[in-house]
Amino acid sequence: MKPQATAISNAAVQTTAEKWGTIPRAFIACTLDQAIPLEQQQACWERYLCDPVITMETSHSPFMSQPAELAGYLDAIAAGI
């Protein structure tokens, strides 16, 4: 992990209600995340109608602490679980 540019988070994005709803969304909730509390994560997956919501008992960086398990979930999401 290393520093990354923050410009992307400040870039304006334009979406339409028509197109936004066509994007399938999944969410991987990290129960031990100390950067984004679980309640805030839940607000995100509920607001954006994520399905599935997968829960991992990991910190903010599951790709570091549980890479094989995360890869399995990502494969399942890609396959359309």
N, C-alpha and C positions, 0 to 999 in steps of 0.2 A: 504494500500500500504506500502511496506517496501523495503529495499535494496534487490537486487537480484544479483546473480552471473553474471559476464560479460564473463566468459569463453566461453559460448555458441556462443557469437557473434564473437569470434576469432577462432572457430573450423573450420577446413577445411571440405568442403562439396564437394562431387563429383557428378555431374549430367551428363547426356548425352542429346543431342538435341532430340533424339528419345523419351526418357522417360519424359523429362521436359515438352514437349508440351502436354502430356496426362493429366496433372494435372489441373483440373478446378480451376480458381482463381476468387475471388470476392474482392472488395475493399470497405471499409467504410471510406469515406473522412470526416474529421472533420474540418469544416470551421473556427472554433475559436481556433484551435490548435496553441499554441505558441511555441511548441517544434519542430514541423515539418511544415513549411509553406505549404499552399495549393498548391503552384506552384511545390514544391518538391513532394508532394503527387501525384499530377497529372502526373509528370514525371514517378513515380513508376507505376501507374495503366496503363499508356500508354506503358511503356517498357515491362511490364509483361502481357499485353493483358487481363486485368481483365474485367470480365463481369459476373455479373453486377457491376457497380460502384454506390454505395449508398451514398448520402450526408446527413450528420447530422449537425445541427447547435449546435455544442458542442465543448468542449475542447479536449485535447489529451486523456482523460479518459472517454469515453461515458458510460462505465460500472459503473462509479460512478455518473455521472450527469443525465443520461437518461437510466437506466438499463432496464426498461420495453420496451422502444422503440427499444433499441439495440437488446434485446432478440427476439423481433418480426422480426427484419431484419435477424437475424441469423437463426431463424426458417424458414423463407422464402427462404433463400439461401440453407439451408439443403434440403428443399423440391424441390429445382430446379426451382425457379421462372423464 
